[in-house]
Amino acid sequence: MERYRKIARMLIEQHANVNVPTRDGSHAIYWACWGLEFDIVELMLEHGAQKPNIKQDEFVRASGYRAADTARMGSIVRRTKRIIPRPPRPCPCWSGKLLSDCHASGPKPYPPEFLCVCGSWKTFRNCCARGNFGTYESWFEDYKRIVFFSRRNSDEGLSEEMKRVERNMQRQKGMRMDGCVVMSEEDLDMQARHLALIGEALLERGDADPAFVYGVKIINSFPRPWDKQYSKLECESRAERWNHAIDQYIDLKTDSRTRLEIEQQNKVGTDGGLLYKRCEAAGCTHVEGPQSEKMKFCGRCKRKFYCSTECQRGDWPLHKTSARRAATCRRCFPASGRMR
């Protein structure tokens, strides 16, 4: 129960809605009273919870609690008053400071020991912090949470067109998600043209699958390992949109390959990697199919797949170092790495 108390206190102090009704129409404070959670009830009342209508004699008969306990609860309910405005919110970075004195007071440098925001599974210190830009965290009031963003230290090497895009992005106020902003239609069109040109160049060099390039043009994006960067629903939505574009390509009937061959090489899973996994042991060419048995994966990193125990054992001497350091990258489309 102590864990539940800590969670409840954290949510209340982070300004969660203390008057959300349950399925039967009652409120959380009603059940906190019945559980004799004195401190939680007092905290909820201070944060604006509606006072429960509990008569002491009925409460004693129904609950079986001692009269002294129920009298204490009744006293708390009667004397505790709502604090207006609501008590200040602690910063969710757990620095121990109030939000107003921490992340809401201005941008804070992204902690170098945290995982890098690019999803490489390296620390920020050993990854993007080495580049010519800084990454910061700040409180975003519209989302009621901390978001991160990047700011370049120098414009050297940027084309005039990209400088203009960057200036437009910096002027935008509405954040769509961490590290992104709502772009104008003009900038979105330019981004789509840019991705299409890269895709065509890779296709001409033989470095990209035609179905992959078609998907890039339809979605205006490309798949890459994104697990643990987005919510489960967002990952499913991204995979569904991409795979629908691949189905559209197959329906064009301009490719001599079978549907299964195209799907095995181009459809994406909810982790951002290939939908049909390939055995990653050296020399093995086994690929999953719709009806085949699912691949086994490394129990240490859970990111490398094998078709059999024999392949996994054979590859372990080469894989164990990265597996133990949690430095294994999920396998993605070959063209994705080139587009990045």
Secondary structure, DSSP 8 states (H G I E B T S, - for coil): -HHHHHHHHHHHHTT--TT-B-TTS-BHHHHHHHTT-HHHHHHHHHTT-------HHHHHHHH---HHHHHHHHHHHHH----SS----B-TT-SSSBGGGTGGGS-EE--TTSB-TTS-SSBGGGTGGGSSEEEEEEEETTTTEEEEEEEES--TT--HHHHHHHHHHHH---EEETTEE---HHHHHHHHHHHHHHHHHHHHTT-S-HHHHHHHHHHSS-----TTTS-HHHHHHHHHHHHHHHHHHHHTT---S-HHHHHHHH-B-TTSSBSS-B--STT---B--SSS---EE-TTTS--EESSHHHHHHHHHHHHHHHHTT-------HHHHHH-
